[in-house]
Amino acid sequence: MSTPPSSSPHPLETYHCIWHSEDETQAFAEALAAQPAIANAFVTLHGDLGAGKTTFVRHLLRALGVQGRIKSPTYAVVEPHETPQLAIWHFDFYRFDDPREWEDAGFRDIFASPGLKLAEWPEKAAGVTPVADLAIRIEVNFDAQRLVCVQALTPAGTSILQGLSA
């Protein structure tokens, strides 16, 4: 299984699993949502188009209590979500081309504030995003199962990953 982009630090801990169905994707999202440290984490999502990154994010947001329509931020770059306990920003950097957009859009302020940040296609914003707490790589195998590798890149990420493994 491949790893996040080479500019990422070495993982402190790694967790592997297989999602055989969307129900297992949902169960993983619910387990991740149950980790207290997720509330202020930065999570990057890696994988090809159609790997299931946005589907996973939708399940995670639902598990965190987000109500209403959850749309992909592909054209808006970021979609904010809020629950009574948590601010969440879902980024999709697929169309992100100019690092000046980072400042112009106020992303530095978002990343400096409390809350969960989720980023699809983070390699498109390499050099401007902080180090992720967790990097999740999703790959589709020949049976349409999802091969998942979760890497903790910070002590906060390690805490989350240890909670998942428990």
Buried (B, 14 or more C-beta within 10 A) or exposed (E): EEBBEEEBEEBEBEBEEEBEEEEBBBBBBBBBBEBEBBBBBBBBBBBEEEBBBBBBBBBBBBBBBBEEEBEBBBEBBBBEBEBEEBBBBBBBBBEBEEEEBBEEBEBEEBBEEEBBBBBBBBBBBBEBBEEBBBBBBBBBEEEEBBBBBBBBBBEBBBBBBBBBEE
